[in-house]
């Protein structure tokens, strides 16, 4: 338990630094990927609903400390997405193809960004939704999707999975 906690902290810190330092200037059509949301998604696959929610909350809170949005908005969104992916991961068999899992993960990025904007609108946070939201949604989801493979490997290491095979994921859910 202690080793997994330290590993998850190291991975989240690494992804936070990448998000804030490298990808803030490495934008594709003005849009950057959501690495910490991808970490919550991968944590859901490997850590189950509880692990996904905890890592999602932690990664969102780390990101909230940097952003000018209300504290906890990313944490709430990422925790929900991590939990949902944990539920989906428990429902799917371990032999599900990578293509299915990555497609579900990319759809989860889209859902996470949409939930973030919806929650922001509910608390009257200005400037989250604009006329470019569709473009941002598509580009960010695909950009994040392209980076999901290494993030899956990092989260598998963080949760102590013994292997990642081409046919499926090895999860430890307890």
Phi, psi and omega in degrees: 000315182294320179294318179297322178296316179294316179298317179297319178298317179297315180296314180296320178296318178298314180293324177297316178296317176300315182299313187278328185260314184272306188280348174290335176254350180255071185263150177248113186055036178080007184240138177251158181286166178251080185294322182287329172293321177296326176295320177296321179295312180295324178296325176298320179294318187265332184254001182076187182300317181292313178297319178296318180292318181293314179292322177299314179297314181296312181294321177295322179292319176304315182289326179296328179296334181270321186282162179269006177281166180301140180298125178104349181293313175292321181299316178296313182297311183293325178295318179296314181295316178299318178296313180299319178292326175297320177294316179296318179297325178288331180283319180285151176283159180292345181269006179298141184294153176303321182300319179294314182293319179290323177297316177297321179295318179295319176298327178290326174298315178300315178297318180297317178294322178294316178298321178302315180290320179297313178298321177296320178292326179295329178260015176061040175279120184285157170071014175275324178252128175217184185291344179266009185299320179298315178298314180298319181299311183293310184294316180295321179295316180289321178296315177294320178300325178293337181259005183290327182301307179295329179291323175299317179296320179295316181288328175297317177296318182296324180270358175079029176292138182286330185204156168233116182258161177299336183268346182182188184244144175258113182251149170245110185256021178184000000 
